[in-house]
Amino acid sequence: MEYRLSTFAAVFEALPLWLLIFGIFTPVVLLLLLIIAYLRLELMEVNKELGMNHDPKDIIKEHFNKQTRHHSTEYRVRNTICNN
């Protein structure tokens, strides 16, 4: 029985080298580079948006500071009213 190459290998063996390089390899590489560039731009946009967002810990601190200011104002008002 004679050894036969697969159909895929036979096709590539029949094609000239310049067609393999410029017709298959180059477009695939360019497409992959384009996808990488697109994903990099998207990642940069997401990083900008994340940089704009507040840290959840800051929100808790702001809430606590707001409550503390509110309570201290109430305390001063009550003490002023009671002392007069």
Sequence and secondary structure as in RCSB ss.txt:
>XXXX:A:sequence
MEYRLSTFAAVFEALPLWLLIFGIFTPVVLLLLLIIAYLRLELMEVNKELGMNHDPKDIIKEHFNKQTRHHSTEY
RVRNTICNN
>XXXX:A:secstr
      HHHHHHHHS HHHIIIIIIHHHHHHHHHHHHHHHHHHHHHHHHHHHS  HHHHHHHHHHHHHHHHHHHH
HHHHHHHH 
